[in-house]
Amino acid sequence: MANRHLRVAAYAVCVDDGKVLLARWLGPDGKRWTMPGGGLHHGEDPCDAVHREVGEETGHTVEIERLLGIDTVHERTPRRLRHDRRFHGVRILYAARVTGGELRHETGGSTDRAAWIPLDEVPALDRVPLVDIALALYAERPPHGRLTAPAR
């Protein structure tokens, strides 16, 4: 029997003047760039989660423009002496526009830095796969909200 975990999260894809807003995540394997956003609190609407998370991680307020898509990830982590851990992540991605606030870094949270990164510099960043998925959804804008070719 496996230990199962479901996580639903919502993220903002903010692109302006050839730059994308990213947050640097403090993950178990080191610091990697990600989209601003994160897990929903129990009973929280995904749009409300995006507003909250973007504010916490970047200092900005945003207006959601449209739903870009939903991505899922499944991971299985074998564990010695215990049951395997199976993770299922559901990630809701929204195109958003910054409407206020000032860029700042989060302190005491899951990220330590926020920045507007030129799109042509993103491939050289140490980043989580979600960044590529989000930017592909932003570029492709599939009507069904799913990439035709995985960006992983």
N, C-alpha and C positions, 0 to 999 in steps of 0.2 A: 504494500500500500504506500502511496506517495503523499507527501505533505503538499497541499495545493494552496496557491495564493493568487487571487485576482486583484489587479490594481487598475483602476480607471483614472486617467489623467487627461488634462486639457492643456494645449499649448497655443501660443500666439506666433504667427509668422509675420513679422514686421519688416518689410522691405521698403526702403526710401532712398532715392538718389543713388542707386547702385550699391547700397549697403544693407546688411541684415543685422537686426538686433539679436545678440546672443548673450547667454549667461554661462559662466564657467562653473561646472558642476564639480563638487568635491566627492568623487566616487570612491569605491573601495580599491580601485586600481589606479588612483591618481586623479589629477585635475584634467577634465575634458570639457570642451565647449558643447553646449546644448541649446535648445530652444527655450525661451522663458516660458515657464508653466510648471505644472506638476499635478500631484494627486488630488482628487476631490475629497473633501471632508464628507462624512456621512450626511446624506440629504442635500448636499450642495449641488446646484445647477452647474453644468460645465462652463457656461458663459461667465457666471460669477467666479468660478475658480480661476479662469484666465485673468480676469480683472485683478483679483487678489494676488495671484502668483506673479504677474508682470510687475505689479506695484512693489511687492516684497523683493523681487530679484533685481529690478532695474531702476526703480524710482519713477517710472513712467506710468501714466494712465493711458489706456487705449480704448478705441472704439472697434468693435468687431464688425468687419465688413461682410464676411461670408464664411460659411463652412467650407473648408477645402477638402476634408476627407477624414476617414478613420483608418488607422493602421493598427495591426495587432502583432504582438510578438509572443512567441512561446519558447520557454527555456526550461531545460531539465538539468538539474545539478545533482549529480550522484554524490552521496554522502556515505562515508564509512560508518559502519555500526548503527546507522539510522536510515530511515526511509528517504528515498530521493525527494528533492524539492522540485516541484513543478510550478513554474511561474507563467501566468497569462496576463499580459499587459494590453489594455485597450487604450489607444492614444487618439484623442480627438484634436484635430488641427484646424485652427481658424486663421484666415487672413485678417490682420488687424492693422490699424493705423494709430500711431502715437498722437494723442491729443493734448497732453500736458505732462507736468512733472519735470524733473531734472534727472539726468542720468547719474546714478550713484551705484555703489557696490553694496550688496547685502552683507550684513554682519551677523554672525551667529546662526546662519541658516545652512541650506544645502548647496549654496553657491557662494563664491567669494569675489566675483568680478562680473561686470556687465560692460558690453562694448558694442559699438556699431562697427562691423567688420565689412570691408569691401568684398563684394561677392566673388571677385576673382582671386581673393586670398583664402577663401574658405577651404579649398581642397588641400592646402598646406597645413591646416590646423589639426591638432589632436582633438578629435570630436567624436561624439557618439553617433551611431548610424541614423538616429532620428533627424539629425540636421539635414542629411542628404535626402531622406524621405520627405521631410517638410518642404525643402526647396524644390524637389521634383513635383510635389503636389501643387505648389505655388505656380510653377512654370506651366505644368500640363493642365491644371484645373479640370480634371476629369468630371463629367457630369454625374457619374455614379460614385464619386468620392474614393476611388481606388485606383492605384497606379496599374497601368497595363504591363509594365516591365518593372520588376522590383528594383528599388534603388539601393538595396543592401549591398 
